[in-house]
Amino acid sequence: MRVSIPHTLGRDEVRRRMHARLGDAEEKAKGLLGSLTSLETEWTGEDTLAIMVNAMGYSIPCSAAIEDASLDFDVEIPPGAGFARGMIESAIRDKGERLLA
């Protein structure tokens, strides 16, 4: 699943905001998905963040790519977790739009 959030901030500003707020990401994920949620993040390039979310018995690999006019999230919904697709997309849009606001 891909979720693209448009922006006019430029890559440097999006990157700066992501670095500044990354420390809060696991606590926000726990608030959204439950206290047993864990979140691992790693910058794999200047503009690409790899994210592994472990929640509700699922490991969900994701990535966030900073583009010139959008922040693009790719999420691999595991088999059996399709029921959460709408919730995941909604959460990404909400948090992403707040980040870029």
C-alpha positions as CSV (number, residue, x, y, z in Angstrom):
1,M,0.0,0.0,0.0
2,R,1.3,3.4,-0.9
3,V,0.3,6.6,0.9
4,S,1.6,9.9,-0.6
5,I,1.3,13.1,1.3
6,P,2.0,16.2,-0.8
7,H,4.1,19.1,0.5
8,T,5.8,22.3,-0.6
9,L,8.5,22.3,2.1
10,G,11.5,21.0,0.1
11,R,13.4,17.9,1.0
12,D,15.7,19.5,3.6
13,E,12.8,20.8,5.7
14,V,10.9,17.5,5.5
15,R,14.1,15.6,6.5
16,R,14.7,18.1,9.4
17,R,11.2,17.6,10.7
18,M,11.4,13.8,10.5
19,H,14.7,13.7,12.3
20,A,13.3,16.1,15.0
21,R,10.2,14.0,15.6
22,L,11.5,10.5,15.1
23,G,12.1,10.0,18.9
24,D,8.4,10.3,19.6
25,A,7.4,7.8,17.0
26,E,7.4,4.7,19.1
27,E,5.3,6.3,21.9
28,K,2.8,7.5,19.3
29,A,2.7,4.0,17.8
30,K,2.1,2.5,21.2
31,G,-0.8,5.0,21.8
32,L,-2.3,4.1,18.5
33,L,-1.7,0.3,18.4
34,G,-1.2,-0.8,22.0
35,S,1.5,-0.9,24.6
36,L,3.2,-4.0,23.1
37,T,4.0,-2.2,19.9
38,S,7.6,-1.8,18.9
39,L,9.0,0.4,16.2
40,E,12.5,0.2,14.6
41,T,13.7,2.9,12.3
42,E,16.9,3.2,10.2
43,W,17.8,5.8,7.6
44,T,18.9,3.8,4.6
45,G,19.7,6.8,2.5
46,E,19.6,10.6,2.9
47,D,15.9,10.6,2.0
48,T,14.7,7.1,2.8
49,L,13.7,5.8,6.2
50,A,13.1,2.1,6.7
51,I,10.5,1.3,9.4
52,M,9.6,-2.0,11.0
53,V,6.4,-2.0,13.1
54,N,5.7,-5.0,15.3
55,A,2.1,-4.9,16.6
56,M,-0.8,-7.3,17.2
57,G,1.4,-10.3,16.4
58,Y,2.4,-8.9,13.0
59,S,5.7,-7.5,11.6
60,I,4.9,-4.7,9.2
61,P,7.8,-3.4,7.0
62,C,7.4,0.1,5.8
63,S,9.4,2.9,4.3
64,A,9.1,6.6,4.0
65,A,10.7,8.3,1.0
66,I,11.1,12.1,0.8
67,E,10.4,13.4,-2.7
68,D,10.5,16.9,-4.0
69,A,6.7,17.4,-3.7
70,S,5.5,14.5,-1.5
71,L,6.4,12.2,1.4
72,D,5.7,8.7,0.2
73,F,5.0,5.8,2.6
74,D,5.1,2.2,1.4
75,V,3.6,-0.3,3.7
76,E,3.6,-4.1,3.2
77,I,0.3,-5.3,4.7
78,P,1.0,-8.9,5.8
79,P,-1.5,-11.7,4.9
80,G,-4.2,-11.8,7.6
81,A,-3.8,-8.1,8.5
82,G,-5.9,-6.7,5.7
83,F,-8.6,-5.8,8.3
84,A,-6.2,-3.1,9.5
85,R,-5.5,-1.5,6.1
86,G,-8.0,1.4,6.6
87,M,-6.7,2.1,10.1
88,I,-3.1,2.0,9.0
89,E,-3.7,4.3,6.0
90,S,-5.7,6.8,8.1
91,A,-3.0,6.9,10.8
92,I,-0.3,7.5,8.2
93,R,-2.2,10.3,6.6
94,D,-3.1,11.9,9.9
95,K,0.5,11.8,11.3
96,G,2.1,12.6,8.0
97,E,-0.1,15.6,7.4
98,R,0.6,16.9,10.9
99,L,4.3,16.4,10.3
100,L,4.2,18.5,7.1
101,A,1.7,21.1,8.4
